[in-house]
Amino acid sequence: MAGKAAEAARELAAEGVPQALASGDSTLWGPSAEAEAAIRLGWLNLPLTSRELIPEITNLVEKAQAEHLDHVVLAGMGGSSLAPEVITATADVPLTVLDTTDPGQVLRALRDRLERTIVVVASKSGGTVETDSHRRIYEQAFRDAGIDPADRIVVVTDPGSPLEQLAIDSGYNIILADPNVGGRYSALSAFGLVPSALAGADVVSLLDEAADVHPLLGEGEGNPGLELGAAIGAAALAGRDKLLLEDALSEINGLPDWIEQLIAESTGKQGLGVLPVVGADPGGAGDELVAVIGTGDGDLRVEGPLGAQFLIWEYATAIAGRLLGIDPFDQPNVAESKANTNELLAAAGEGPLPVGQPLLTDGPVEVYGELPGNPKDLSDVLTILLNQVPGEGYLAIMAYLDRLAAFDIPVAEDASFDEMADAWTAADPATLRALLAVRTDRPVTFGWGPRFLHSTGQYHKGGPQNGVFLQITGAVAEDVPVPGKPYTLGRLQLAQALGDLGALTGRGRPAVRLHLTDRVAGIAHLLHAAREV
Ligand SMILES: O=P(O)(O)OC[C@H]1O[C@H](O)[C@H](O)[C@@H](O)[C@@H]1O
């Protein structure tokens, strides 16, 4: 394997690819990708060009500090929030990220220090429904509290987007991003820097870290981006196309979630692609490739501080894309689930969404979908799904739930940290990943919906068709209207789940939806059923 990676890197160097990529050559991915690539390579120079933003960002930060706005909320999906999440977690500064349509999770943010809240509305396209909904909800909440939204909303978007126009009309602070950078490559652009700086992270150091590796990107030797991209691309071509991302020993917090979007959306298309697997222990399957961030054992190790990591992984993804023969800058299948969601909402009008009849009900969990083998209960359903995963395939769990709800679980006042952690784990739907992973030698992934729709969702629909899908939705206790729209967040969330389910079943993939009629009891029941064999 190491030999194949080195050979691929040598060949790429002999063809002059590193120099061409570093100088922004848009022809590297073939004629059909050229037009898109021509407007998508700006990320290569962000360590230098983003410095122009620093005075503007510093002004914004000083103004927010002067007004004591210390609760920073970021509304943004995919590339518009994943990088700030890692940057702030690594810098250990608080940032509330809204990349959900879960009413409970949005209400938690809304009810937290509104009088000291500043909201960054970040959307490259300016048309993303989740972000648009969050903006509407916060505008209303500020007005209801007698606060002028123009004093509290900062917009980050591309020049010319509908959101820019709206922000101008509304008198919002606007920071424009470099339009020649795609969403998932935008970590070092205004999308990564503005919310992170407001939250208190040192973004100049981040740019410095990236600038340190920048000169290496044109090199044929000693180029970490070339080596990583050649290793990922050569491994995938040889059938090792499940990329396990390990960061347990790293000082960088949460980078695998950002890498997941970059790799899954960039490579998962035309029936090809590399599946990132986050949070899993290596299972020894023949198609696994283990990449370690910082220190630890794996097939690949990527060293360096966060700013450098961003640039190296972006460059590596562009290189892997060339080796795989795909366009690493488009996301052709993401729109499909969005279109399904819009159609479902429009067709239902004010009536109920077409959820269908449950196949079975097991306590607080309803099971929707078609399955072979006549399952009698939830335990049977999970066993059948695991058995359906093909030899080269994977199981994807997709939870359209509140990802912070587990922390609401009551714990005894004198509980130790370990006891608290056990209580959270027992209430966390994400625990299902590990419980099912021990029952199969195939990778099991976990994504929060709709967040993953802007990440691995592309791979699920555009990559190799060997996934098996387990959706989880939940009853809504308290819903949130979206001002100016005919739907609530809860309705949008369910329509998103159904829209994606339709896209998956339409491809003939096995997919079921588990609906928790009582969320807390349903998660406990589900985790219990997953333990039974
Ligand atoms: O920044 P936005 O235009 O709102 O886009 C947010 C996300 O939306 C889409 O789903 C794309 O597939 C992602 O790559 C992007 O990061």
The ligand as a Gaussian input file, in Angstrom:
#p B3LYP/6-31G(d) Opt

LIG

0 1
 O      -23.251000      27.848000       2.403000
 P      -24.495000      27.347000       1.780000
 O      -24.677000      27.840000       0.388000
 O      -25.690000      27.625000       2.650000
 O      -24.365000      25.803000       1.657000
 C      -24.238000      24.920000       2.722000
 C      -24.035000      23.522000       2.197000
 O      -25.102000      23.300000       1.280000
 C      -25.053000      22.249000       0.346000
 O      -25.682000      21.150000       0.882000
 C      -23.715000      21.844000      -0.168000
 O      -23.787000      20.532000      -0.637000
 C      -22.640000      21.975000       0.889000
 O      -21.395000      21.776000       0.269000
 C      -22.703000      23.338000       1.522000
 O      -21.646000      23.474000       2.426000

